[in-house]
């Protein structure tokens, strides 16, 4: 998947008169991938919610949680969007100025299992060649957890040699029996008749803080107003997605997916709404955060759980809730 860069240039704030672009604070946001899974974020950008908070979002798609974290740690990004595992790994590695998670965007796994036949039972994965992305990433770990609960994980041939951004291309090129993909890629593959969406991994797994926003502890300390405004805008995007139809949401976020048809976008959004993938608010659940770390431990990627109080700050989300 090629990288995208989206810059929002606004001359007027909605309902706020004539604040010019150079009066806005630029926030460099690195997202893990471009997906309908992050619809509330694109809604907030498209409808000017960030500008109303005095923020100009510079969005870069970094193709992988590890790349998002590299951008954050190197100073190339102010805020990262990916699975919280990236922040946990960095903190457990001993970094002093570590990433702190301040808002949640999604509450379930957003990947779908795609096969080469429309007929499917989970037992079909026994002996199958599956492309789940890299080991240690959320798509792989949650899928592995689901298959562990179904008692078939030991019989699955996981191919983790291919990065998540490249697994779909490998599958379409003839590699593997099954692949996991996010929307709108999954719906596009199905529409083109090149594969079939046979299961939702999120439907089979528990509620998790699957995709979160984080920034370095120092950045949050020095820019609390920026973090609060950012969280306010995301919360409004989440509310919009909860109260509008897939078709309305698709029309709103279409500029972020110039190669996708509105029908595909609406179908993808509907799938995510049905499984409850979009978080209702930016608040991070402590129980869900520890459940995610339990999955990481079972996957062999974590030896001990990081403290919720140290890695997560709900203060900005709580202010949104109280307003």
C-alpha positions as CSV (number, residue, x, y, z in Angstrom):
1,X,0.0,0.0,0.0
2,X,1.5,3.3,-1.0
3,X,1.8,6.1,1.5
4,X,-0.7,8.9,1.6
5,X,-0.2,12.4,2.8
6,X,-3.3,14.5,3.5
7,X,-3.0,18.1,4.4
8,X,-6.0,20.1,5.5
9,X,-5.9,23.8,4.5
10,X,-8.8,25.8,5.9
11,X,-9.5,29.5,5.4
12,X,-12.6,29.7,7.6
13,X,-13.6,27.9,10.7
14,X,-17.1,26.6,10.7
15,X,-19.2,29.0,12.8
16,X,-16.0,30.8,14.1
17,X,-15.5,33.6,11.7
18,X,-12.2,34.3,9.9
19,X,-9.4,32.4,11.7
20,X,-6.7,32.0,9.1
21,X,-4.6,28.9,8.5
22,X,-1.4,30.3,10.0
23,X,-3.2,30.8,13.3
24,X,-3.8,27.0,13.6
25,X,-1.4,24.7,15.4
26,X,-0.1,22.0,13.1
27,X,-0.2,18.5,14.4
28,X,1.7,15.8,12.6
29,X,-0.3,12.6,12.8
30,X,1.1,9.2,11.7
31,X,-1.5,6.5,11.1
32,X,-0.7,2.8,10.8
33,X,-2.6,2.3,7.6
34,X,-5.4,3.9,5.6
35,X,-8.6,2.1,6.5
36,X,-12.4,2.6,6.8
37,X,-11.7,1.2,10.3
38,X,-10.6,4.7,11.2
39,X,-13.7,6.5,9.8
40,X,-14.3,8.7,12.9
41,X,-10.8,10.3,12.3
42,X,-11.6,11.0,8.7
43,X,-15.0,12.4,9.6
44,X,-13.4,14.7,12.1
45,X,-10.9,15.9,9.4
46,X,-13.5,16.3,6.6
47,X,-16.1,18.2,8.7
48,X,-13.5,20.6,10.2
49,X,-13.8,19.4,13.8
50,X,-10.0,19.7,14.3
51,X,-10.0,23.3,12.9
52,X,-12.7,24.2,15.3
53,X,-10.3,23.2,18.0
54,X,-7.5,25.3,16.5
55,X,-5.6,22.4,14.9
56,X,-4.3,21.7,11.4
57,X,-3.8,18.0,10.9
58,X,-0.9,16.8,8.7
59,X,-1.7,13.1,8.1
60,X,0.9,10.6,7.0
61,X,0.2,6.9,6.5
62,X,3.2,4.9,7.8
63,X,2.3,1.3,6.9
64,X,2.9,-0.5,10.1
65,X,2.8,0.2,13.9
66,X,6.6,-0.1,14.1
67,X,6.9,2.7,11.5
68,X,4.5,4.9,13.4
69,X,6.5,4.5,16.6
70,X,9.7,5.3,14.8
71,X,8.2,8.5,13.4
72,X,7.1,9.4,17.0
73,X,10.4,8.6,18.6
74,X,12.4,10.4,15.9
75,X,10.4,13.6,16.2
76,X,8.8,13.2,12.7
77,X,5.3,12.9,14.2
78,X,3.6,14.4,17.2
79,X,0.8,11.8,17.6
80,X,0.7,8.2,16.5
81,X,-2.3,6.0,15.6
82,X,-1.8,2.2,15.8
83,X,-2.4,-0.7,18.1
84,X,-1.3,0.0,21.7
85,X,1.2,-2.8,21.6
86,X,3.7,-0.3,20.1
87,X,3.5,1.9,23.2
88,X,3.8,-1.2,25.4
89,X,6.9,-2.5,23.7
90,X,8.6,0.9,23.9
91,X,7.8,1.3,27.6
92,X,8.9,-2.2,28.5
93,X,12.2,-1.6,26.6
94,X,13.0,1.1,29.3
95,X,12.5,4.3,27.4
96,X,12.1,7.2,29.9
97,X,10.2,9.6,27.7
98,X,7.8,6.9,26.5
99,X,4.5,7.0,24.6
100,X,1.4,7.6,26.6
101,X,-2.0,6.4,25.2
102,X,-4.6,9.2,25.6
103,X,-7.6,8.2,23.4
104,X,-9.1,5.1,21.8
105,X,-10.5,5.0,18.3
106,X,-11.7,1.4,17.9
107,X,-12.9,-1.3,20.3
108,X,-12.5,-4.5,18.4
109,X,-10.3,-6.2,15.8
110,X,-11.1,-4.7,12.5
111,X,-9.6,-7.4,10.2
112,X,-11.6,-9.9,8.2
113,X,-10.5,-13.4,7.1
114,X,-10.5,-13.8,3.3
115,X,-10.5,-17.2,1.7
116,X,-10.5,-18.6,-1.8
117,X,-13.9,-20.2,-1.4
118,X,-17.2,-18.8,-0.1
119,X,-17.9,-21.8,2.0
120,X,-16.2,-21.8,5.3
121,X,-16.0,-23.3,8.8
122,X,-13.2,-22.5,11.3
123,X,-12.1,-26.1,10.9
124,X,-11.1,-25.2,7.3
125,X,-8.0,-23.5,8.8
126,X,-6.6,-26.8,10.0
127,X,-3.5,-27.4,7.8
128,X,-4.2,-24.2,5.9
129,X,-1.5,-21.6,4.9
130,X,-2.6,-18.3,6.5
131,X,-1.1,-14.9,6.0
132,X,-1.8,-12.8,9.2
133,X,1.0,-10.2,9.0
134,X,4.0,-10.0,11.2
135,X,4.4,-11.7,14.5
136,X,3.9,-9.3,17.3
137,X,1.3,-7.2,15.5
138,X,-2.3,-6.9,16.7
139,X,-3.8,-8.7,13.6
140,X,-1.7,-11.8,14.1
141,X,-2.0,-11.9,17.9
142,X,-5.8,-11.5,18.0
143,X,-6.3,-14.1,15.3
144,X,-4.0,-16.5,17.1
145,X,-6.0,-15.9,20.3
146,X,-9.3,-16.6,18.5
147,X,-7.9,-19.8,17.0
148,X,-6.5,-20.8,20.4
149,X,-9.9,-20.5,22.0
150,X,-11.3,-22.7,19.2
151,X,-8.7,-25.3,19.8
152,X,-7.2,-25.3,16.3
153,X,-4.3,-22.9,16.5
154,X,-1.7,-25.7,16.6
155,X,-2.9,-27.0,13.2
156,X,-2.6,-23.7,11.4
157,X,0.4,-22.9,9.2
158,X,1.0,-19.2,10.0
159,X,3.2,-17.4,7.5
160,X,4.6,-14.4,9.3
161,X,7.4,-13.7,6.9
162,X,5.3,-11.1,5.0
163,X,4.6,-7.6,6.5
164,X,0.9,-6.8,7.0
165,X,1.0,-4.1,4.3
166,X,2.1,-6.7,1.8
167,X,0.0,-9.8,2.7
168,X,-2.9,-8.9,0.5
169,X,-0.7,-8.5,-2.6
170,X,0.9,-11.9,-1.8
171,X,-2.5,-13.5,-1.5
172,X,-3.8,-12.1,-4.7
173,X,-0.5,-13.3,-6.3
174,X,-1.4,-16.9,-5.3
175,X,0.3,-17.2,-2.0
176,X,-1.6,-18.8,0.9
177,X,-5.1,-20.1,1.5
178,X,-6.3,-17.3,3.7
179,X,-5.3,-13.8,4.5
180,X,-6.5,-11.1,6.9
181,X,-7.3,-7.6,5.7
182,X,-9.0,-4.4,6.8
183,X,-11.7,-2.5,5.0
184,X,-12.2,-1.3,2.3
185,X,-9.6,-3.8,1.0
186,X,-11.6,-6.8,2.0
187,X,-14.8,-5.6,0.3
188,X,-12.9,-4.6,-2.8
189,X,-11.3,-8.1,-3.1
190,X,-14.8,-9.7,-2.8
191,X,-16.4,-7.3,-5.3
192,X,-13.7,-8.1,-7.8
193,X,-14.2,-11.9,-7.3
194,X,-10.6,-12.4,-6.2
195,X,-11.5,-13.8,-2.8
196,X,-14.4,-14.1,-0.2
197,X,-14.8,-12.5,3.2
198,X,-15.5,-15.6,5.3
199,X,-15.3,-14.3,8.9
200,X,-14.8,-11.3,11.1
201,X,-12.0,-11.7,13.5
202,X,-13.5,-8.9,15.6
203,X,-16.8,-10.7,15.9
204,X,-15.0,-13.7,17.4
205,X,-12.8,-11.8,19.8
206,X,-13.4,-9.7,22.9
207,X,-13.6,-6.0,23.3
208,X,-10.1,-4.5,23.1
209,X,-8.5,-1.0,22.8
210,X,-7.5,-2.2,19.3
211,X,-6.4,1.1,17.8
212,X,-5.3,4.1,20.0
213,X,-3.8,7.5,19.8
214,X,-0.6,8.1,21.7
215,X,2.1,10.8,22.1
216,X,5.4,11.1,24.0
217,X,4.9,11.9,27.7
218,X,6.9,15.1,27.2
219,X,4.7,16.3,24.3
220,X,1.5,15.7,26.3
221,X,3.0,17.6,29.3
222,X,4.0,20.5,27.1
223,X,0.9,20.6,24.9
224,X,-2.1,19.7,27.0
225,X,-4.4,22.0,25.0
226,X,-3.4,20.3,21.7
227,X,-4.1,16.9,23.2
228,X,-7.5,18.0,24.6
229,X,-8.5,19.6,21.3
230,X,-7.4,16.6,19.4
231,X,-9.4,14.3,21.7
232,X,-12.5,16.6,21.4
233,X,-12.4,16.4,17.6
234,X,-12.1,12.6,17.7
235,X,-15.0,12.3,20.1
236,X,-17.2,14.3,17.7
237,X,-16.1,12.1,14.9
238,X,-17.1,9.0,16.9
239,X,-20.5,10.5,17.7
240,X,-21.1,11.2,14.0
241,X,-20.3,7.6,13.0
242,X,-22.6,6.3,15.7
243,X,-25.6,8.4,14.6
244,X,-25.3,8.4,10.8
245,X,-25.9,5.9,8.1
246,X,-23.1,4.0,6.3
247,X,-24.0,5.9,3.1
248,X,-23.7,9.3,4.8
249,X,-20.4,8.4,6.4
250,X,-19.1,7.0,3.2
251,X,-19.9,10.3,1.4
252,X,-18.2,12.3,4.1
253,X,-14.9,10.3,4.1
254,X,-14.8,9.6,0.3
255,X,-11.9,12.1,-0.3
256,X,-9.6,9.9,1.8
257,X,-10.3,6.9,-0.4
258,X,-10.2,8.3,-4.0
259,X,-9.9,4.9,-5.6
260,X,-12.9,3.3,-3.7
261,X,-16.5,3.4,-4.9
262,X,-19.1,4.8,-2.5
263,X,-20.8,1.4,-2.5
264,X,-17.6,-0.3,-1.3
265,X,-17.1,2.3,1.4
266,X,-20.7,2.1,2.7
267,X,-20.5,-1.7,2.8
268,X,-17.2,-1.6,4.7
269,X,-18.6,0.9,7.2
270,X,-21.7,-1.2,7.7
271,X,-19.6,-4.3,8.5
272,X,-17.7,-2.3,11.2
273,X,-20.9,-0.9,12.7
274,X,-22.5,-4.4,12.9
275,X,-19.6,-5.8,14.9
276,X,-19.3,-2.7,17.1
277,X,-15.8,-2.0,15.9
278,X,-16.0,1.8,16.4
279,X,-15.4,2.9,20.0
280,X,-18.3,5.0,21.3
281,X,-15.9,7.4,23.1
282,X,-12.2,8.0,23.4
283,X,-12.1,6.4,26.9
284,X,-9.8,3.5,27.4
285,X,-11.1,0.6,29.5
286,X,-8.7,-0.6,32.1
287,X,-10.1,-4.2,31.9
288,X,-9.8,-4.2,28.1
289,X,-6.3,-2.9,28.3
290,X,-5.2,-5.7,30.5
291,X,-7.1,-8.2,28.4
292,X,-5.1,-7.0,25.4
293,X,-1.8,-7.6,27.3
294,X,-3.0,-11.1,28.3
295,X,-3.3,-11.8,24.5
296,X,0.2,-10.5,24.0
297,X,1.6,-12.7,26.8
298,X,-0.2,-15.8,25.4
299,X,1.4,-14.9,22.0
300,X,4.8,-14.9,23.6
301,X,5.4,-11.2,22.8
302,X,5.2,-10.0,26.4
303,X,6.6,-11.3,29.7
304,X,4.8,-9.0,32.1
305,X,1.9,-6.5,32.0
306,X,2.6,-2.8,31.9
307,X,0.8,-0.6,34.3
308,X,-2.5,1.0,33.1
309,X,-1.8,4.1,35.2
310,X,1.6,4.6,33.6
311,X,0.8,4.0,30.0
312,X,-2.8,5.3,29.7
313,X,-4.2,8.8,30.5
314,X,-8.0,9.1,30.4
315,X,-8.0,12.6,31.6
316,X,-8.6,14.2,28.2
317,X,-11.3,11.7,27.3
318,X,-13.0,12.3,30.7
319,X,-13.1,16.0,30.1
320,X,-14.9,15.4,26.8
321,X,-17.4,13.2,28.7
322,X,-18.0,15.8,31.4
323,X,-18.5,18.7,28.9
